[in-house]
Amino acid sequence: MKKLLLFLIVSILVIAGCGRPKESAQTSGKGGEKEVHTIRIAYLVSEEQSSHLAAVTYKEKLEKESDGRLKVELYPNGQLYASDREAIEAVQLGNIEMTIPALAPLASFNKKFLVFDLPFLFNDNKAAYKALDGELGQELLKELETNDLKGLVFAENGFRNMSNNTGAIEKPEDLKGLKFRTLENPVHTDTFKSFGANASPFAFGELYTALQQKTYDAMESPISLYYTNKFYEVQDYLTMTGHVYAATILLMNNDFYNGLPKNLQELVVKASEEYRTEQREIAQKQDVEFLEKLKENGMKVNELTAEQRELFREAAKSVYDQYVPEIGEELVNKALAANK
């Protein structure tokens, strides 16, 4: 009798236990189970520069508004790759999900982007924004899908200026014979050769050491990168040439983007547009603030007069003659039209 009673009790407990819902091993969100997509973003600039500061907000927005379905990891300071070209290749291959490179190295992957490297293309930031955010920019972002890349938005590093350790640059002849570091882009290199410099490309992540060791005499860069990378320690003279407007671009692996659920794709696009606005605002403020700090740290800064700037424009005409046929006259005219 006792055995029968014990059997009945055990049976009741087993049946009761089978009626309870099992807890899922996968984290549940508002709509039930969710898959977490990790986005690793690698870039060269430091934590002090505008691209990183805006990337922090970008990360917070994506993680919060996706209800944790997007996880974003930031890798500044060239932690993963020493050059933008390497980072772009990694995104293209799917080794990481995103990068924020300068626009110039992208021309190695798609030649149409050479248009933005032509010297003295844009008169001011307003013209650059008009071209980049308008029909021309959208056309080129779409073009990147053929390179397994998803171009989201253009942001900025600002206008590029020249520096060296010899003296103030006032005319193209002042560059003659200088060992000049350029971006990994043929238009940039040929532009400085047209000014008479001994120009060659070199990875940004190793540039400080190259200048310190006198491998290069001179370089060119936006204001923010001169300050945040402490180039004022290895460069004495800065000339505000503004010879090229330097955009950046928010790049994602195209397959990764297409593999996201539709609502997360929409969130990525929306957050990227907000990133663009914030980053440009910070960049504008930093250009003013950091230029003063460069002067405080001993850099001798000079501005070009209108007449001096025209000498550089004239010297660079050969670059247009060489590259406009390759880029396409229609594309170049669309960019120049943004100045009107």
C-alpha positions in Angstrom: 0.0 0.0 0.0 2.8 2.4 0.9 4.6 1.6 -2.4 1.4 2.4 -4.3 0.9 5.7 -2.5 4.6 6.6 -3.2 4.2 5.8 -6.9 1.1 8.0 -7.1 2.8 11.0 -5.5 5.8 10.8 -7.8 3.6 10.5 -10.9 1.6 13.6 -9.9 4.8 15.6 -9.4 6.2 14.5 -12.8 3.0 15.4 -14.6 2.9 18.8 -12.8 6.5 19.5 -13.8 5.9 18.8 -17.5 3.2 21.4 -17.6 5.6 24.3 -16.8 7.0 26.5 -19.6 10.8 26.1 -20.0 12.9 29.3 -19.8 14.6 30.1 -23.1 18.4 30.0 -23.1 18.3 32.9 -25.6 17.7 36.5 -24.3 14.2 37.7 -24.9 13.3 41.2 -26.0 10.0 43.0 -26.4 9.0 40.8 -29.3 10.3 37.6 -27.8 13.6 36.0 -28.7 16.2 38.2 -30.3 19.4 37.8 -32.2 22.3 40.2 -31.3 24.3 41.7 -34.2 27.8 42.9 -33.2 29.2 45.9 -35.2 32.9 46.5 -34.8 34.0 49.9 -36.0 37.7 50.5 -36.6 39.3 53.9 -37.4 42.6 55.8 -37.1 41.7 58.9 -35.2 42.1 59.3 -31.4 39.4 59.5 -28.7 39.7 63.3 -28.7 38.9 63.8 -32.4 35.3 64.6 -33.7 34.8 61.3 -35.5 35.3 59.3 -32.3 33.2 61.6 -30.2 30.3 61.3 -32.6 30.9 57.5 -32.9 30.3 57.2 -29.1 26.8 58.8 -29.5 26.3 56.6 -32.6 27.0 53.5 -30.5 24.7 54.6 -27.7 21.8 55.3 -30.1 22.1 52.0 -32.0 22.3 49.9 -28.8 19.5 51.7 -27.1 17.0 52.1 -29.9 17.6 48.5 -31.1 16.7 47.2 -27.6 20.1 45.6 -27.4 19.8 43.8 -30.7 22.8 45.8 -32.0 26.0 45.8 -30.0 28.7 48.3 -31.1 32.4 48.0 -30.4 34.7 51.0 -31.1 38.3 50.6 -32.0 40.0 54.1 -32.3 43.7 55.0 -32.6 44.4 52.5 -35.4 44.1 49.6 -32.8 43.2 47.1 -35.5 44.6 48.6 -38.7 47.5 51.1 -39.4 45.9 52.6 -42.5 42.5 53.4 -43.8 43.1 51.2 -46.9 43.7 48.2 -44.6 40.5 49.0 -42.7 38.5 49.4 -45.9 39.8 46.0 -47.1 38.8 44.4 -43.8 35.2 45.7 -44.1 35.0 44.7 -47.8 36.1 41.1 -46.8 33.8 41.0 -43.8 36.6 40.7 -41.3 35.0 43.7 -39.4 31.6 45.3 -40.0 32.4 49.1 -40.2 35.1 51.7 -40.6 35.2 55.5 -40.8 38.1 56.3 -43.2 39.2 59.4 -45.0 37.6 59.4 -48.4 40.9 59.5 -50.4 42.0 55.9 -50.0 38.5 54.7 -51.2 39.6 55.7 -54.7 41.7 52.6 -54.8 38.5 50.6 -54.6 36.3 52.7 -56.8 38.0 55.3 -59.2 34.9 57.5 -59.3 35.8 58.7 -55.8 38.9 60.4 -57.3 36.6 63.4 -58.1 36.7 64.5 -54.4 40.5 64.5 -54.4 40.9 67.2 -57.1 42.7 70.2 -55.6 40.7 73.4 -54.9 37.4 71.6 -56.0 35.2 73.2 -53.3 35.4 76.8 -52.2 34.0 76.2 -48.7 32.2 73.7 -46.4 28.8 74.7 -47.7 29.7 73.7 -51.3 31.2 70.4 -50.1 28.1 69.5 -48.1 25.9 70.4 -51.1 27.8 67.9 -53.3 28.3 65.2 -50.8 24.8 65.1 -49.4 23.1 65.8 -52.8 22.6 63.8 -56.0 26.3 63.4 -56.7 27.1 62.0 -53.2 24.1 59.6 -53.2 25.0 58.3 -56.6 28.5 57.5 -55.5 27.3 55.9 -52.2 25.1 53.6 -54.2 28.0 52.8 -56.5 30.0 51.3 -53.6 27.6 48.3 -53.4 29.4 46.9 -56.4 32.5 46.9 -54.2 30.8 44.9 -51.4 30.6 48.1 -49.3 27.6 50.0 -48.0 28.2 53.7 -48.0 26.0 55.3 -45.3 27.0 59.0 -45.1 29.8 61.4 -45.7 31.2 63.3 -42.7 34.4 65.4 -42.5 38.0 65.9 -41.4 38.0 69.4 -42.8 40.2 71.3 -45.3 43.7 70.0 -45.6 46.7 72.3 -45.0 50.5 71.9 -45.5 53.3 71.7 -42.9 57.1 71.3 -43.0 60.3 72.0 -41.1 62.0 74.4 -43.5 59.9 77.6 -43.5 56.7 79.2 -44.4 55.1 78.0 -47.6 53.9 80.9 -49.8 54.3 79.6 -53.3 54.7 76.2 -55.1 58.4 76.8 -55.5 58.7 76.6 -51.7 57.9 72.9 -51.9 60.6 72.0 -54.4 62.7 69.1 -53.2 60.8 68.5 -49.9 60.2 64.9 -49.0 56.4 65.2 -48.8 54.1 62.5 -47.4 50.7 62.2 -49.1 47.6 60.1 -48.7 47.5 56.7 -50.4 45.8 58.3 -53.4 47.4 59.1 -56.8 45.6 62.4 -57.2 47.1 63.7 -54.0 50.5 62.5 -54.8 50.5 64.0 -58.3 49.1 67.2 -56.9 52.2 67.7 -54.7 54.5 66.6 -57.5 52.9 69.4 -59.6 54.0 71.8 -56.8 57.5 70.5 -57.1 57.6 68.3 -54.0 59.3 64.9 -53.8 55.9 63.3 -52.9 55.0 59.8 -52.0 52.2 58.0 -50.0 52.7 56.6 -46.5 50.5 55.0 -43.9 49.1 57.5 -41.4 49.5 55.3 -38.4 53.3 55.4 -38.8 53.7 59.0 -39.9 54.7 60.6 -36.6 57.7 58.3 -36.4 58.6 58.9 -40.1 58.6 62.6 -39.5 60.6 62.2 -36.3 63.2 60.2 -38.1 63.4 62.7 -41.0 62.1 60.1 -43.5 59.7 62.9 -44.5 60.2 66.7 -44.3 56.6 67.7 -44.8 53.0 66.6 -44.8 49.5 67.8 -45.2 46.4 67.2 -43.0 43.3 68.7 -41.5 43.8 70.9 -38.4 42.2 68.3 -36.0 44.7 65.6 -37.0 47.7 67.9 -36.5 46.6 68.5 -33.0 45.2 65.2 -31.8 48.2 63.3 -33.2 50.7 65.8 -31.9 52.3 66.5 -35.2 53.2 70.0 -33.9 56.0 68.1 -32.0 57.7 67.1 -35.3 56.5 69.9 -37.7 57.4 73.6 -37.2 55.5 75.5 -40.0 51.9 75.3 -40.9 50.4 77.0 -44.0 46.6 77.3 -44.3 46.4 76.3 -48.0 43.0 74.5 -47.8 43.9 72.8 -51.0 41.5 69.8 -50.6 38.3 69.4 -48.6 38.8 66.1 -46.7 35.6 64.1 -46.3 35.2 60.9 -44.3 32.7 58.2 -44.9 30.8 55.8 -42.7 31.3 52.4 -44.4 29.6 49.1 -43.6 30.1 45.6 -45.1 27.2 45.4 -47.7 26.4 41.7 -46.9 26.2 42.5 -43.2 23.9 45.4 -43.8 21.6 43.4 -46.1 21.6 40.6 -43.5 20.1 42.9 -40.8 16.3 42.9 -40.3 14.6 45.7 -42.1 13.9 47.7 -39.0 17.5 47.6 -38.0 18.6 48.7 -41.4 16.4 51.7 -41.1 17.8 52.4 -37.6 21.4 52.2 -39.0 20.6 54.7 -41.7 18.8 57.1 -39.4 21.5 57.0 -36.8 24.2 57.5 -39.5 22.5 60.7 -40.7 22.4 62.0 -37.1 26.1 61.0 -36.7 26.9 63.1 -39.8 25.2 66.2 -38.3 26.9 65.9 -34.9 30.3 65.0 -36.3 30.4 68.0 -38.6 29.3 70.4 -35.8 32.1 69.1 -33.5 34.6 69.2 -36.4 33.9 72.9 -37.1 34.4 73.8 -33.4 37.6 71.8 -33.2 39.1 73.5 -36.2 38.9 76.8 -34.4 40.0 75.5 -31.0 42.8 73.2 -32.2 44.4 75.9 -34.5 44.8 78.1 -31.4 46.4 75.2 -29.5 48.8 74.4 -32.4 50.0 78.1 -32.1 50.3 77.7 -28.3 52.4 74.6 -28.9 54.9 76.5 -31.1 53.7 76.0 -34.7 54.3 79.0 -36.8 51.0 79.5 -38.9 50.6 81.6 -42.0 47.6 82.2 -44.3 47.8 82.5 -48.1 46.7 85.7 -49.8 44.3 85.4 -52.8 47.2 85.9 -55.2 49.3 83.2 -53.5 46.4 80.7 -53.6 46.0 81.4 -57.3 49.6 80.4 -57.9 48.8 77.0 -56.4 45.6 76.7 -58.5 47.6 77.4 -61.7 50.2 74.8 -60.8 47.5 72.2 -60.1 45.8 72.6 -63.5 48.0 69.7 -64.9 46.3 67.4 -62.4 42.9 68.2 -63.8 44.2 67.6 -67.3 45.5 64.2 -66.3 42.5 63.0 -64.2 39.3 64.5 -65.6 39.3 62.1 -68.6 39.7 59.2 -66.2 37.1 60.4 -63.6 34.6 61.7 -66.2 33.9 65.3 -67.1 30.2 65.0 -66.2 31.1 63.9 -62.6 33.7 66.6 -62.2 31.2 69.3 -63.4 28.6 68.1 -61.0 31.1 68.6 -58.1 32.2 72.0 -59.3 28.5 73.1 -59.7 28.1 72.9 -55.9 30.2 76.1 -55.7 27.4 78.1 -57.4 
